[in-house]
Amino acid sequence: MKIFLIYLLLMNIAGFAAMGIDKCKAKAHAWRIPEKTLFGLSLLGGSTGTWAGMYAFRHKTKHWYFVKGMPLIFFIHVVIACVIYRNFY
């Protein structure tokens, strides 16, 4: 369980950082992080960090698929966590 929590922490840090890095790259008109990578980080457990990064950096907040998709992924993660907790603890 401890390893899994460390994994989630690292994924959320990565998601938050990816949003910040992509915002900096966007301002500099440089190479960008693909949107599928941002969603991938979120799907792999970094939904809280990615969602927080969206608003902390004001990045991707005008794209409906991010505004709707990130909270949806977070909600799905919460439901999965509740089901696992209910069935195994």
Steps between C-alpha positions, in 0.01 A plus 500: 500500500786737584657448157167571331459828691852604404414417138187718516697785655763482225235484225324805641826693524576400140153610384528835676851557366399400146228765499749763619765398250251495214377848595857634496561335165177649362604851602842451337345353182720195550450124480186398692398200705234309302148515642481122500803496732325738740190281497718189535662634816156573634364156413801328659423651839598864471152644460516719811836652405409550136167659589664724760770595248236605249374769732826588677661580164176601321582249233255311277206659683336610175498150352170331583653152491745598775242691705262201488752217463732566794223517762341190343825304529538622861144392579560156348816464712305593814229244418762229439673587828169481688416161347845362582484636854149363557586154369844451649509697826 
